[in-house]
Amino acid sequence: MIKRFFAAFALCLIGSSVIFAANAKLSPDLQSADPRSNIRVIVQYAAALPNSSLLGGVVNDVTPVTNILKLGGAVSAVSDVVNAVVCTLPVSMLETLAADPTVTYISPDRMLAARLDYTAAAVNAASAWKANLNGTGVGIALIDSGIDATDDLKTAALLPRIVYTQDFTGGDGSDEYGHGTHVAGIAGANGISSKCLGCTRSLVGMAPNASFINLRVLNASGEGSDSWLLAAIGQAIHLKKLYNIRVINLSLGRPVYESYKLDPLCKAVEAAWKAGIVVVVAAGNDGRDNSFANDGYGTIESPGNDPYVITVGAMKAMGTYPRSDDLIASYSSKGPSAIDHVVKPDVVAPGNHLVSLLAPYSTLAGEPANQVPLSYYEATPSTQPSAQFLMLNGTSMATPVVSGVVADLLQQQPSLTPDQVKARLMKTAYKTFPTTSTAVDPVTGQTFVSQYDIFTVGAGYLDVAAALANHDLATGTAMSPIASYDSASGNVYIAYDPSSTWQDTDGAMKAVWGTSTVWGNSVIDANKAVWGTKAVWGTSSLGGFSTVWGNKSVWGTSTTSADKAVWGTDSSTSDSDTDFAIDQPLP
């Protein structure tokens, strides 16, 4: 079946090359655009643009801008992050613009969207707090739907921890959707709203004293655009030194349409990474998608498909404090990534039924399925909904768990590079998993079976204590490897970038960064030399691998629409277990 699939896949690529032969600079989703219409696009250029600026500061004498104006276009922004111009122009002029030798790629300005009680115990967060590591001095750029300045996001003296706000949607930075405030609470709530005389739980985030840079790109419906995200990432880079921004949290995304080497979102997160900022991205919530008979494999969203960033999948804490019974959330998107076959996710963290901060009057606060009863954290039988907390599910919720932990790690060791942070989190991740697990949809009754392979759990389950106790320093990049297929043998192999710390050429670092050390024998069948020359997915006892290469292409047209990229907005993605969020039990 593997060989038949790849034969069909090869024919698909041949057909695509015919379609795009004269339009290699145009993204696939521009091919069918109505030539009589106008379209908003992102035009990437080979070289840096002179006098480039962020949204709202267009300089009309820049040559590329002048050329676009001559074609009847209207320019919205010039981005210095990915050397691009955001503009609206007639579809009929796309071919002419693509013929410009300085233009490298044109894509639509696509829509994107937002995508701890037992959490703290599951990832050993208390070990950081006991060591007085709480994110102090570290700035987390939260690029989301805004942040409401609740008391839980202030210092002990009730001073603001939201040190900067910019709204790319045209608003004032407040959270009309409710997603960003919830995400911020998971990353860094101080727990003040659950420190009452009758409170039974202390709802504290991973880095309860980190500062936040609030960059809003999602509106009241949880929707945004590529260009807004590009502008926000660019601003985070520009503000890095001023606010010591060391982390960017992206609990949002959209489907993959092209290689990460062309995708403007991936180029932007790489620019931030290379500027010294750890970028943490949600994997997506499409792990149940079997549209192409691939059991949810190949559903990682952009920019989580980029090999540099830390891509996070979601676990279920199962309503217990020990992590030994925790299971993968069946909706958590699986790798390898579409088109490039990047091995993702990198790590997993709790993301199901997480209780965190509520933004009053927001869209999500008004949905009954998200409400949290007062009895959840107070000694009362009252089922009245809390006015401070909200319950959401998704990889959007797992992502800030990692972002907060990264802030703690960087407080402990500020000199760490993004690659060293990623490598350490992957190496020290908890790697004991069952072989399989099942989840039943309470509405449809459908059963979902999850495998615990590298495309489902990555290098393992985030472990704060192990990461803080480890002091190994990666010497190369921590780029996620690429899965490749050998049509002659029918085998699939893992290839490392030559720059990566995983590429062990002399064996000297094998004990530190060897593949069994990082990905673990429980995740990888070492006897089959999965990372060597015999990665036979079709016969692996780990299961699931053979379903990646099904008889229908997962690498073609995206299996998800933009509105499905809302990662963690209500209980609809829940695996319906009784686990909740950022809680640390009171003594």
N, C-alpha and C positions, 0 to 999 in steps of 0.2 A: 504494500500500500504506500510505503514511503516513496519508493521509486516512481510509482504511477503519479503520486502527487507532484513530485518535483518535475516530472516530465510535463505535466499540465501547467505547472508554475512557470517553467521555461517558455512554453508556448505563449503564456500570458504576457511574459516580459517581452518576447519578440513582437507580439502584437502591439504592446504599449510603445515599443521603440519606434514602430512605424508611425503611430499616432503623433508621437512627440518629436520625430526626427527633425522637423523644421522649426520646432518650438521648444527646444531643450531648456530655454530660459523661463518658460511659462509653467507654473505649477499645474498638476493634473486637474484640479478643480476649476481652472480657468478655461480649460479646453471647450467646455460646453456652454460658456457664458453667451448670452444673447448679444450678437454684434450690434444690435440697435440700441442697447442700453448703456448706461454709465456704471462704473464699478469703482469701489474704493480699494486700492491695492497698496502693498508695500514693495517698493522698488529698491533692491539691493545693488550696491555699486562695488567695484573691485577695490577702489582706493578710498581713503578717508575723504569726507566732503569738507571743503573749506568753509569756514564760518558756520559749521553745523551747530544746531541747537536743539533744545528739547521742545516739546509741544508748546505752541503759543509763541515761539520765537523764530519763525521762518524768515530767512534772509533771501529776498527775491533775486539778488544778483548772483547767487550760486549757480554755476553753469547747468547742472542737472535740473535745477528748479526751472530755469529759463527754458530749457528744452521741453519740459513737461507742459509749461504754459503755452508754448507754441503749438503743442498737439491738442490744445483745447482743454487741458487739465486744470484742476484747482488743487493747490498744495496745502496740506493740513499741518505737516510737521516734517522736520529734518532730524533724524535720529543719529546721534554720534555713538550709539552703542553698537549698532550693526551696519553703519555706513549706509543708511537707507533714507528714502523719502516716502512719506505717506501722502497719497494723493488720490483724487477722484478724476477719472478721465474716461472717454468713450472706449468701449470694448474694441471697437474697430481700429483703435490706435495702439492696441497692445503689441501687435506684430511689429509696428514701426518702432515703438519704444524698445522692444526686445532686440532689435537690430543694432541698437547703440552699443558699440564695443565696450563701453565702460559699465554697462549694465550686466550683472551676473545672474540675477534671478528675480522673478516677479511672482508674488502670491497675493491672494485676497487678504484684506484686513478682516480676518476671521473672528467669529464670536467665540468667547470662552466663558467659563462659569466656575463658580465655587464647587468645588467638588466635595477627679479621676479616682474615683474610689478605687477600685481594684487595680487601676493603672499604676499607681505609685508602687504598690507591692510587686506587681508583675515585672517592672523594670528596675527594681531595687533603688528607687529614687531617694529613699530615706538615707542612703549612704552618702549622698551628696549633701543633703541638708545637715547631717551630723558633722560633716567636715566643714560646715559654714560655706558651702558652695551653693550659691543661689542666683548666679548670673550677674552679680554686681559688676558694674562697669562695662557690660557687654550690651551692644545694641542689636535688637532683632528687628529687621525690616519686615513688617507684616503687610504683604501685598494681597489685599482681600476686599471685603465689602465695607471697610471702615472699622473703627473701634470706638465704642462708647466709653467714656472715662468714668467707670465705676470705681468705688472705693477699693475694690479688689485689685485694681491696676494702679494703685498708688503706693508710696512708701509707707513705712510704719508711722511716719509723722504726717501721713496723708498728703504728701507732696506728689505732684504728677510724675508718672513714669512714662507717659506718652509725651516724648520730648519734641516730636515734630509731626505735623500733619499736612498732607497734600492730597487733594481730591482731583483725580483725572476724569471723573464723571461729570464734573460741573457742580458738585455739592460742596458741603462744608466739612467732609470727613467723617460725619456721624454714620452710624451703622443702621441703615434703613432695612437691611435684609436680615441681619442677625447672625450671619455666619462668621464674620471677622472677630466680633467680640467673643464668641464662643471659642474660636481658635486661640485668641490671645489668652483667654483664661486657662486653657490647657497648657500653654507654653509658660505662663507666668503669673497666675492668680495668687494673691497673698493669703487668701482664705479668710479674710475678715468677715465676710457675710455669713460664714458658717461657724463663727466663734461666739456663740451665744450661750447663755446659761443652760438652755435645754438642748443644745446641739450635740448630736451623737457622732458626727463625722466632720472632719476638717478638710474642706475642698481646696487643696493647694496645688498650684501648677508646678511644673518641673523646675523653673528658674524664677522663683517668686520675687526677685529683686532686679531682674533684667529690665532694661529700658526698651521702649517700643517706638519705632518709626512707622507711623500710620500712613500708608500709601494706598488710597482707595481706588480700585479699578472695577468694582462690581456694583451695579445699581440695586435698586430695591427689589428687583426680580432675580438677583444673583447673576446678572449677565454683564459681560464686558467685551473687550475686543483686543486683538493682538497689539494694535498700536498703543492702547492705553497701558498694556503690560510692558511693552518696550520702553515707554516713557518712564514708568515707575521703576523699572530695573535700572535704567540710566540714572535716575535721580538717586537711587540707593548707592550706586557707585560714586556719584559726585559728593554725596554726603558722608561717605565712609569715614573719613578722618575726623570730621566735625563731631559725629555721634558714635564713633567707634563701632560702626556697623560691621559685625563679624558673621551675621547669619541673615539669610533671606528665607522666609517661609512662604511657600507657594502651595496652598491647599486649593488649587484650581487647575484647570487645563482644558484641553480639547482633543479631538481625535488626531491621529498622525496622518498627514497627507503626503509627506515627502521625506527624504533622508534627513537625519538630524544635521547633516552637513550643509543643508540648504534652508532648513526651517529657521525663520527669523527668531522665534522664541528660544530655540536651542542655542543659536548664536549669542543671544543676549545673556542667557544663564551662564554660558561659557565665559563671556566677558566679565561677568561678576565673579565667577570662580577664579579666574586668572588675576583679578584685582584683589584677591585675598579674602573673598566672602564665601562662606560655606552656604551652598544653595540646597535646600531640602524641599523635595517635591512629592506630592501625592501620586501614587501609582494609578489611581482610577478605580471605579466601582463596577467594572464590567466583567468580573470573573465568572459570572453565571451565563454570560452571553455565548450561546452555542449556535449562532447564526450560520457558521460555516463548518459545523460538526468538528470543532476543535476544543470543546469543553472549556472555553474561556481563555485558552492560551493565545498569546499574541495580542492582548488587549490593553497593554500599557499605553497611557495617554501622553501627549506632548505637554510640557517639555520633560516629562519624566523619562522619556526614551533617550535622553542625552547621556552618554557614558561618563561624563564628569560628575554630574550631580548625585546626591544621595536620594534615591527613589524609595518610598516607603509604602509597604503593604500593611493591611489591617489584621490584627489578631482579636480574638474574643477572650476576655478574662474569665468567663464562665461563672461570674458571681462569687468567686472565691479568691482569697488572697494568695495562696500558693500558685506559682505559674506553671507547675507541673501538669495541670489539667487544661491549660489554655489551648485553644484551637484556632486555626486560620479562619477568617471570615470568608465564606464561600463567594461573596461578591468582590473580594479584593482582586484587582486586575493582575493578570499573569503575563510573564514574558514568554519567549523573547520578544523584543519590540518588533513592530511591523517594519518592513523594508530593510532595516539594517541588522536585525536579529541580535540586538544588544541584550546581554543577560541581565534581566531585571525581574523583581525589585532587588535592591541591595540589602535592605534589612526590613524587618516587620516590627510593628509596635501596636499596643492596644488602640483600637479604633471603634469598637462596637458598644453602643449604649453608653457613651461618655457624657457625663453630666458636667457642664461648665457654665460660664456666665451668660446671662440673658440680656439682650439689648431691648429695653422696653419699647413697645409699639412697633417693633420690627415685624417683617413678614413672617419669619419663622416662629416668633413668639406667639403668633396668633393661631398656630396650628395645634389642635388638641393632642395629636400623637406625640408632640415634642415636650409636653408639660411634665414637670417633676413634682410629685406631691410633697408637701411639707414634712410628712412622716418619713421621707427618705433620709433627711439629715437632722430632724428634730425629734425629741421624745414626745410625740403627740400622735394620736390616731387620725388626725385631720388629713383628709385627701385633697384639701384645697391646694390649687397649683401654687408653686413658689413664684415669687416676683423677682427672684434673683438668679435662678438657675433653669437650665434648659437641657434636654437630652437629645443628642444627635448621634448618627452613625456614619462611618465611612473612612476611607483613607485620608480624607481631609482632617479627621480628628487624630489619626495616628501620626500625621506629619508634624504637628507642633509638639508632640511628645518628644520626637527626635530633636527638633529645633531647640527646645528648652534644655535638653541634655547637652547639646552642643555648646550652649551658652555656659553651662556649668563647667564643662571640660575646658573651655577657653578662659574662663576665670582662673581655673587651676593652673593652666599652662598657656599663657597668651601667645607664645611664640609658635604654636602649632599652625601649620599651613592647612588649607582646606583638604588637600590630599591626605595629609597625615591624620586629620580628624576622621575622614571617611574610612581609611584603612584600619584605624584603631577600632572604630565602632564595628566594622565587619569582622575583624579578627576576634574580638572579645564577645561577640554576640552568642547568646545561649543557643545551643545546637541540638538539644534533645527534643525530638518530635515523634509523634506516632507515624505509622506508615501512611494511613489514610484516616479521614474523618468524614462524617456526613452531616448535612443540615437539611431540614425540611421546611419549605415555605408554608407558613401557617394559613395562607390564603388559598394557594393553588394546590397544596399538598405535594408539590414537586420535590423530589429528593436530589440534592447536589452532593457529589462525592469529590473531596479534595485530596490531592496527592501532596506530599511534603518534599517536593523536589526544588532544585535551584530556581526554577521559574515561578515558584509559588511563594517560597519563604526566603529566597536569596541566601545570604550568608548566615541568617538566623534572626533570633529575637533580641531586640535591644536590651543590653544589660549595663546599667549605669555603674554599679559597683565594680564590675570587671573592667570597664573602660577607664575609670578613674585610677584603678590600681595598676594599670598597664602603662609602661613608659617606653615601649618600642616606637621608633621613629621610622616611618616609611621613607625611602630615599628617592622613589620615583613617583609617577602619578598613580592615582587609584582608579584609573579609568576602568569601567566595567568591561569585561571581555565580550567577544563576539562569538555567537554560535554559527558554525558553517556546516554545509552538507556536502558530502563526497558522493557524487552520483555513481561512481564506479563500485564502491563498496556498500553503499546504502547507509553509511555511518555518518554521525554528526559529531563534530569536533568543536572544542573551545579554543579560540585564538586570543592571545593577549597582545595588547599594543606594546611595541618595543620599549615605550617610555614608562611602562607601568612597573610597579613594585612586584607584581605577580610574575613578571617575566624574569625568571631566575636563570641566568645564563651560565653561571659558574657553580651553582649549588651552595654557595656560602650562606645565603639567606633562607635556604629552604626551610629550616626549622622555625624561622620567625614568620615568614610570609608564604610558606608553602600552601598549596591549594587545599590540602586536607586540614591544615590549621585554620585557614580562613573560612572555608565553606563547610568543613566538618564531615566526618565519615557517616554521620547519621543522615546527612542531607545528600551526600554523594556516595555512590557505590564504589569505594576505592578499589575493590577487587576487579572491577571492569575498567580501571584506569580511565575514568570519565574525562579527566583533565589531560590525558595523554593522547594515545593514538587509537583507542578502541571504544569510543563513546557510541555504543550501539543503543540508541534510544528505543528502537522498536522492541528489543528484548530485555530491556532493563527491568530488574525486579522492583524498581521503585515505582513502576507504572506511570501512567500519565504522559510520559515522553512520547509514546507512539501517537498519542492523540494530537500532538502539535502539528504533525504533518498529515493531516487528514486528507480526504479526497476532494476537498474544496479549499480554495485559497483564502487564507486569513490575511494575506499580505496585499490583497487588492483593495477594492473599495472599502472604506471604513465601515465597520459594523456598528458604529455608534453615531448618533447625531449630536449636535452641539448641546441640546438641552439635556442629554443624558450625562453630560460632563459635570453636572452639579453634584459634587462629591461630598455627600454628607449633609443633606438638608432636612431629612425627616426620617421616620422609622421605616420607610418603604424598602430601604436596602438592608435592614437589620436581619441578622440570622436568628433573631427572636430568642436569644438566651437572656438570662437575668443579670448580666453584668452591666455595671455602670461606670462612672468616670473617675475624676482625679482625686478620689478620696483617700485620706490617710486616717485610720480609725483613731479616735481619741482614747487616751488611757482610762 
